[in-house]
């Protein structure tokens, strides 16, 4: 099925891009600081790249001045954020008026096996210890491990559960963030042999195997709604099927929020709130306007959400 037809089928794309003013510029009227502060909106700082890392103290202040109140970290390595210890980075954020509530961290290996499971578990022990100092509520693995078969999935789920237990014991929730690859399928030999139509997908969706193979009391899922759609899936169907697994979301579009006409953010937020949404973060991976900076882009995203009647 053509991607456009798939999106129409989901109700994520409508004739004329009528959903929530999809083709209207996302940047609305200039708001006062007090008006901006009425909604708590988070930012994944990966969105800013070098525009932030080249001057972290002033960059964090610019994030707060836009109106964001919380941030999710990206870039933790060697027990630091760039040149800063966890305590130093937390102070910079607090001095700027921001709360560090989440962080994205990948383990040191892409292929998790029985042989290196102990190494990965030890890594999470150290990462959790450091993230207690950052003051985060959530710690998230943002990249899919290498998966070739169901045995790989079983080991990965074991690793997720161990990480979740370590984090839970420290008062932090541990989660997993998706891209589009998780919606690919892996098939057993029996499933392949039973395939009658070569054009029909066969096997199990990796994302579903992760959801079903992990302990809900230890592992949550931070759905990236844009990558879920790019994986030819409807976020609302997952919210319906697994209502308690998505307390945190990444809110993303092809570029600036609300401009592509392909993301039904009103329905996404409505259902997420019904399920008990705790937090969400804007993520802006790229801007199609060469004359716009990333800071200008995340400002436009903030204003879109802060003006949106469907965001509490």
Secondary structure, 3 states (H helix, E strand, C coil): CCHHHHHHHHCCCCHHHCHHHCCCCCCCCCCCHHHHCCCCCEEEHHHHCHHHHCCHHHHHHHHHHHCCCEEEEECEECCEECCECHHHHHHHHHHHCCEEEEEECCCCCCCCCCCCHHHHHHHHHHHHHHHHHHCCCEEEECCCCCCCCHHHHHHHHHHHHHHHHHHHHCCCEEEEECCCHHHCEECCHHHHHCCCCCCCCCCEEHHHHHHHHCCCCCEEEEEEHHHHHHCCCCHHHHHHHCCCCCCEEEECCCCCCCCCCCCCHHHHHHHHHHCCCCEEEECCCCCCCCCCCHHHHHHHHHHHHHHCCCCC
